[in-house]
Structure formats: structure tokens, C-alpha cells
Amino acid sequence: MCICVPAVVNGYEYYPIIANIFRQCVYSPIELISFILGLGNIGFWLVAQFPQLIQNFMQGTVDALSPLFIFQWLLGDICNLIGCIFTKQYPTQLYTALYYCFMDLLMMAQYAYYVFLKPIWTAKHSKKPQKEITDGDEDENDFLNAENGTVNDGYGTMYASMGVIFALTLIVKLAESTAVGQGLIESIFGSSSQSATVMSAASRKLLDVTICDASPEISEWQHILGIIAAWISGILYFTARIPQVYLNFKRKSVEGLSFPMFFCAVMGNLCYGIGVLLPGIPDWKRFIIEVFPYILGSLFTVFMSFVIVLQFFIYRWIPNWKKAAKKVVSNLPSPDGSFPFMSTSTIPATMGEDAEDDEDVYYYDTQSGVKA
């Protein structure tokens, strides 16, 4: 466990639960809101890429994604991880940085599979003569589609899910060996003998009271490398959306892209940026050099994400709304009972005694021959 020194700032005591679990000293309500926004940032980013991964698996393609967008995203997260290592950040920041890199690698692996490996596999097996599927061949043809010789994408989904579960398990196990994980378990079980039973070796370390939020001892070159990594990361995050925006513009479509992924990205970046700026800026020089690259990679990135959201409106939602409106309007009769919105080239397909009954009258378009 750890304590905050001083225990009271401007009449506000620090929150012991936050201090023991996250090793951060939070005093005032503004700082508490900032801390909650920071947790919101982590929460949004933990799930941000899942919708896109699932959509790629369901569609069996990654044509909607720009490879530069994914690659720059990965490089940005790698630089963020390097900065966390050099500046000796808290374990929570380190593990979330590792998790982000893993999710990026998973998406890169997915891209490589659908763009490079799957076509090779399809070409290789499509040359084999097809044979009738029998009961004994069900297991084999479950993996290899007998109709088109392609790999069943369900297996890719299964392997990806296993990989995500493995990563989450690894993060939990690593957290158990740190002060953050130990503090979390202590806050759940208390300081009774039960907690000592749950973590016999780790609980002995909890008896050592340390200072929360203490600045880590790092050398000057580590500090400089951490700042450089932060600036590179911020620039990569900011420019990563540009290739995706251009690809959407070139295709005049956003089909294949997951809107929830960009929504979570916007919300996560907003939470982070506002959480950093909310407590104020006491030292502008330090803010420009050390903090601004993170603002560049969060709040400034929101602008580019909003451009992609705007493309969803232009290329998907507005056309769909127009089609739905036209369909509704075309079915509305005029006051005299006719259908003025129908093509003037339509004529009744049936004539006779029942022609006056609206339900028995069909129309054919004389130009296309399609029943209306």
C-alpha cells in the first residue's frame, strides 16, 4: 500500500482507495473527475478495435481499411510503449500500452491473412477437383469450403478470440505481481488473514508503505528519449487517419468500416484530452514540452476522426435516408387517389371487373418491364 504526502491539499483529503489501487494522489473533485475521465479513456480503448475485427471476420475482407492507417496506429502505440518504459510509468499505463500494441498486431495479422495468405490458400486449393461431400468428409470440408475452395473464416474468428483471451490473461497475471494488482486484491479482501492466504508472498510486500505518485528516478537521457517517443507517437496518431480518410474519399464509400470503432476512438481521446486539461496548466513550459504531444495525439486526433464520421454521413447514412424517404413517398397516394410519384410510363397490368379494386391492380413499367 501507499500513502499520499501531504494527506490534505487545499482542504481536500486524498482518496485512499485510488491511492492503494492506482498509486495516484487524487484530492479535489476536479481531480476526481479528471481521474474518472482517464479511466473512461482506458475503457473506450480496451474495446475500440473489437467491432472492426469482428466486422472483418464476418465479411472476410479488409479492403475498407488503409494499411498505412493500421501501420501508423501500431507505430504510435509502440512509441507510446517505449515512452512508458523509459519514463518508468505506472504499471497500469504500461500494461494498457502493451494491450494496445497487441490489438494492433492482431489487426495487422488479420490484414496480412486476408490480403496475402488467404488468396494463396484459395488459389492452391481451388485447383483440386471437387468431390461430392459425404458424411465422412464433413470434418474436412468444415475447414475447407468444398464449393469455392476457401478457408472457413469462422476458424479465424476462433483463433483471434483465443488470442485476445490469452492477452487478457497475461495482463491479469502480470498485474498480480505488481503493486497495482496487489493493491486491488487488498482493497477487495481487506487486510485480514484471508488476504494473506490469497497472496502470501505479495501481502508481505504490502506491509511496506511507500509514497504514492512519487516521481520515478530516471536519468536525463531516459527523460529525453521518453519525450522524443511521446512526440513521435503524437504525430503518428494525428496523421494516421489521413490515409483512411483518403481511401474512403477514393472509394466514395465506408462499407466495411466499423462506426463503433471510430466512435470509441473519439470518446477515448476526448476523455483523455479533457482529463489532462481539466486540472489546469501550472507550468506552461513543461506542458508544451512534455504534455502537448499527448494532447496532439488525443484532442487533435479527434478532428480527423470527426472527418471519418462525416464520411459515414455522406457515403452511408444520408443515401440510405434518401432511399428510405423515396420509398415511403412513392407509396403515398395523392388526394384524388392516384399515385403521382409513380412513373408516367406505368400502365395497369390487369383490366376488367376487378380493375377498380386497388389490391387487384398491378402496374408494369413499359420501359423496364418490371412489375411496380
C-alpha positions in Angstrom: 0.0 0.0 0.0 1.0 3.6 -0.3 0.1 7.0 1.2 -0.1 10.5 -0.2 2.1 13.2 1.2 0.7 15.7 2.1 -2.5 14.0 3.2 -4.6 17.2 2.7 -4.3 19.7 -0.1 -6.5 22.9 -0.1 -8.8 21.3 2.5 -9.3 18.1 0.5 -8.0 14.7 1.7 -6.8 12.2 -0.8 -8.8 9.1 -1.7 -7.2 6.0 -0.1 -8.8 3.5 -2.5 -7.5 5.3 -5.6 -4.1 5.7 -4.0 -3.8 2.0 -3.0 -5.0 0.6 -6.3 -3.7 3.1 -8.9 -0.9 4.7 -6.8 -2.2 8.2 -7.7 -3.0 11.0 -5.3 -6.4 12.5 -6.0 -7.7 15.3 -3.8 -10.2 17.7 -5.1 -13.5 17.0 -7.0 -11.9 18.3 -10.2 -9.0 15.9 -9.9 -11.5 13.1 -9.2 -13.4 13.9 -12.4 -10.1 14.0 -14.3 -9.2 10.6 -12.9 -12.6 9.2 -13.9 -12.2 10.6 -17.4 -8.8 8.8 -17.5 -10.4 5.5 -16.7 -13.0 6.2 -19.4 -10.2 6.7 -21.9 -8.8 3.3 -21.0 -12.3 1.7 -21.1 -13.1 3.0 -24.6 -9.8 2.0 -26.0 -10.0 -1.5 -24.5 -13.0 -2.3 -26.7 -12.4 0.1 -29.6 -10.9 -2.3 -32.1 -13.1 -5.3 -31.4 -16.0 -4.1 -33.6 -13.7 -3.7 -36.6 -12.0 -7.1 -36.0 -15.4 -8.8 -35.8 -16.6 -7.0 -39.0 -13.5 -8.0 -40.9 -14.1 -11.7 -39.8 -17.8 -11.5 -40.8 -17.1 -10.0 -44.2 -13.9 -12.0 -44.9 -12.1 -8.9 -46.2 -10.1 -5.9 -45.0 -10.5 -3.9 -48.3 -12.1 -1.0 -46.4 -9.0 -0.5 -44.2 -6.0 1.5 -45.2 -2.8 -0.4 -44.5 -1.0 2.9 -43.7 -3.7 3.7 -41.1 -3.1 0.4 -39.3 0.7 0.6 -39.6 0.9 4.1 -38.2 -1.5 3.2 -35.4 0.8 0.3 -34.5 3.9 2.5 -34.6 2.2 5.2 -32.5 1.3 2.6 -29.8 4.9 1.1 -29.9 6.3 4.6 -29.4 3.9 5.1 -26.5 5.0 1.8 -25.0 8.7 2.9 -25.4 7.9 6.2 -23.7 6.2 4.3 -20.8 9.3 2.1 -20.3 11.9 4.9 -20.5 10.0 7.2 -18.1 9.0 4.3 -15.8 5.3 4.9 -15.8 2.8 3.2 -13.5 2.1 -0.5 -14.2 -1.5 0.3 -15.3 -0.1 2.6 -18.1 2.5 0.0 -19.1 0.0 -2.8 -19.3 -2.6 -0.8 -21.3 0.2 0.2 -23.7 1.1 -3.5 -24.1 -2.5 -4.3 -24.7 -2.9 -1.6 -27.4 0.1 -3.0 -29.2 -1.3 -6.5 -29.1 -4.6 -5.4 -30.5 -2.8 -3.5 -33.3 -0.7 -6.6 -34.1 -3.9 -8.7 -34.2 -5.4 -6.3 -36.7 -2.2 -6.3 -38.7 -2.1 -10.1 -38.7 -5.8 -10.1 -39.8 -4.9 -7.8 -42.7 -1.9 -9.9 -43.7 -4.1 -13.1 -43.7 -6.9 -11.7 -45.9 -4.7 -9.8 -48.3 -1.8 -12.2 -48.7 -2.3 -15.6 -47.1 -6.0 -16.3 -47.9 -5.5 -15.7 -51.7 -2.6 -18.1 -51.8 -4.6 -20.7 -49.9 -7.6 -20.2 -52.2 -5.5 -20.4 -55.3 -3.8 -23.6 -54.1 -6.9 -25.5 -53.2 -9.1 -24.2 -56.0 -7.0 -26.3 -58.4 -8.0 -29.5 -56.7 -11.0 -31.3 -58.3 -14.2 -31.0 -56.3 -15.8 -34.2 -55.0 -19.1 -35.0 -53.5 -19.4 -34.3 -49.8 -20.0 -37.4 -47.8 -20.6 -37.9 -44.1 -17.0 -38.9 -43.6 -15.8 -35.7 -45.3 -17.8 -33.3 -43.1 -14.9 -32.5 -40.8 -12.5 -31.8 -43.7 -15.0 -29.7 -45.6 -15.9 -27.8 -42.5 -12.4 -26.2 -42.7 -12.2 -26.1 -46.5 -15.3 -25.0 -48.2 -15.9 -27.6 -50.9 -17.9 -25.1 -53.1 -15.2 -22.5 -53.6 -12.1 -23.9 -52.0 -11.7 -21.1 -49.4 -10.8 -21.3 -45.8 -13.7 -21.1 -43.4 -13.5 -17.7 -41.8 -15.0 -19.0 -38.6 -11.7 -20.5 -37.7 -10.0 -17.1 -38.0 -12.6 -15.7 -35.5 -11.9 -18.6 -33.1 -8.2 -18.1 -33.3 -8.5 -14.4 -32.8 -10.8 -14.9 -29.8 -8.3 -17.3 -28.3 -5.5 -14.7 -28.8 -7.5 -12.0 -27.1 -8.3 -14.2 -24.1 -4.6 -15.1 -23.8 -3.6 -11.4 -23.9 -6.1 -10.5 -21.2 -5.0 -13.5 -19.1 -1.4 -12.4 -19.5 -2.2 -8.8 -18.4 -4.1 -10.1 -15.3 -1.2 -12.4 -14.3 1.3 -9.5 -14.7 -0.9 -7.2 -12.7 -1.0 -9.7 -9.9 2.8 -9.4 -9.5 2.8 -5.6 -9.2 1.8 -3.1 -6.5 -1.3 -2.2 -8.6 -2.6 -5.7 -8.7 -1.7 -6.3 -5.1 -3.5 -3.1 -4.0 -6.6 -4.2 -6.0 -6.7 -7.5 -4.2 -6.1 -5.9 -0.9 -9.0 -3.4 -1.5 -11.3 -6.4 -2.2 -10.3 -8.8 0.6 -9.2 -6.2 3.1 -6.1 -6.6 5.4 -7.5 -9.7 7.2 -5.9 -13.1 7.3 -7.9 -14.0 4.2 -5.9 -11.6 2.0 -2.7 -13.1 3.4 -3.9 -16.5 2.4 -4.8 -15.4 -1.1 -1.4 -13.7 -1.7 1.1 -15.0 0.9 4.2 -13.6 -0.7 2.7 -10.5 -2.2 0.9 -9.5 1.0 4.3 -9.2 2.8 5.2 -6.5 0.3 2.1 -4.6 1.1 3.3 -4.0 4.6 6.0 -1.7 3.1 4.3 1.7 3.0 5.5 3.8 0.1 4.8 7.3 -1.2 2.1 7.3 -3.9 2.5 9.4 -7.1 6.2 9.7 -6.4 8.3 10.7 -9.4 10.4 7.7 -10.7 14.2 8.1 -10.6 15.3 8.3 -14.3 18.4 9.6 -15.9 18.5 12.6 -18.2 18.8 10.6 -21.3 15.8 8.4 -20.4 13.8 11.6 -19.8 14.8 12.9 -23.3 14.1 9.6 -25.0 10.7 9.5 -23.3 9.8 12.9 -24.6 11.0 12.1 -28.1 8.9 8.9 -28.1 5.9 10.9 -26.9 6.3 13.4 -29.8 6.7 10.7 -32.4 3.7 8.9 -31.0 1.5 12.0 -31.0 2.4 12.9 -34.6 1.8 9.3 -35.8 -1.6 9.2 -34.0 -2.6 12.6 -35.6 -1.6 11.7 -39.1 -2.7 8.0 -39.1 -6.3 8.9 -40.1 -5.3 10.8 -43.2 -4.7 7.6 -45.3 -8.0 6.2 -44.2 -9.8 9.5 -45.0 -8.3 9.5 -48.5 -9.2 5.8 -49.1 -12.8 6.5 -48.1 -12.9 9.5 -50.4 -11.3 7.5 -53.3 -13.8 4.6 -52.8 -16.7 7.0 -52.2 -17.8 4.5 -49.6 -17.3 3.5 -45.9 -18.6 0.0 -46.4 -16.5 -2.4 -44.4 -15.6 0.1 -41.8 -17.0 -0.2 -38.2 -18.5 3.0 -36.9 -18.3 1.9 -33.3 -14.5 1.7 -33.6 -14.2 5.4 -34.6 -16.9 6.3 -32.0 -14.9 4.7 -29.2 -11.7 6.3 -30.6 -13.4 9.8 -30.5 -14.8 9.2 -27.0 -11.5 7.8 -25.6 -9.5 10.7 -27.0 -12.0 13.2 -25.7 -11.9 11.7 -22.2 -8.1 11.7 -22.2 -7.6 15.2 -23.5 -10.3 16.8 -21.3 -8.9 14.8 -18.3 -5.4 16.2 -18.8 -6.6 19.8 -19.3 -9.3 19.9 -16.6 -7.0 20.4 -13.5 -5.3 23.3 -15.2 -1.8 24.1 -16.6 0.5 25.2 -13.8 3.7 25.1 -15.8 3.3 26.1 -19.5 6.9 25.2 -20.4 6.6 21.7 -19.1 3.2 21.4 -20.7 4.4 22.3 -24.2 7.5 20.0 -24.0 6.1 17.0 -22.2 2.3 17.1 -22.2 1.4 18.7 -25.5 2.4 15.6 -27.6 -0.2 13.6 -25.8 -2.8 16.4 -26.5 -1.7 16.2 -30.1 -2.4 12.5 -30.2 -5.7 12.8 -28.5 -7.7 16.0 -28.9 -6.2 16.9 -32.3 -6.8 13.4 -33.5 -10.5 13.8 -32.6 -10.7 16.3 -35.6 -9.6 13.7 -38.1 -11.9 11.1 -36.5 -14.8 13.5 -37.0 -13.9 13.7 -40.6 -14.3 10.0 -40.9 -17.6 10.2 -39.0 -18.7 12.9 -41.5 -17.8 10.4 -44.3 -20.2 7.9 -42.7 -23.0 10.6 -43.1 -22.1 11.4 -46.7 -21.4 7.9 -48.0 -23.7 5.7 -45.9 -26.4 7.3 -43.8 -27.6 10.2 -46.0 -28.0 8.0 -49.1 -29.8 5.4 -47.0 -32.1 8.0 -45.6 -32.9 9.3 -49.1 -33.7 5.8 -50.4 -36.0 5.2 -47.4 -37.7 8.6 -47.9 -38.2 7.9 -51.6 -39.7 4.5 -50.9 -42.1 6.0 -48.4 -43.1 8.9 -50.6 -43.7 6.7 -53.7 -46.3 4.7 -51.8 -48.3 7.7 -50.7 -51.5 8.3 -52.8 -52.5 11.8 -53.8 -55.8 13.3 -52.6 -57.6 12.1 -55.8 -56.5 8.5 -55.1 -53.8 8.4 -57.8 -50.1 7.8 -57.4 -48.4 10.9 -58.8 -45.0 9.8 -57.7 -45.1 6.7 -59.9 -43.5 6.7 -63.3 -45.8 8.1 -66.1 -44.8 5.2 -68.2 -46.6 2.7 -65.9 -49.9 1.1 -67.1 -52.3 -1.3 -65.5 -51.3 -4.9 -65.9 -54.8 -6.2 -65.4 -58.0 -4.8 -66.6 -61.6 -6.0 -66.1 -64.2 -6.2 -63.4 -61.7 -6.2 -60.6 -59.6 -3.4 -62.0 -61.2 -0.9 -59.7 -60.0 -2.8 -56.7 -56.6 -1.3 -55.7 -55.4 -4.6 -54.3 -56.0 -6.4 -57.7 -54.3 -3.8 -59.9 -50.6 -4.2 -60.7 -48.5 -1.9 -62.8 -45.7 -2.6 -65.3 -43.1 -0.1 -66.2 -43.2 0.0 -70.0 -39.6 0.9 -70.2 -38.1 -1.8 -68.0 -40.9 -4.3 -67.9 -40.7 -4.6 -64.1 -43.8 -5.0 -62.1 -44.4 -2.0 -59.8 
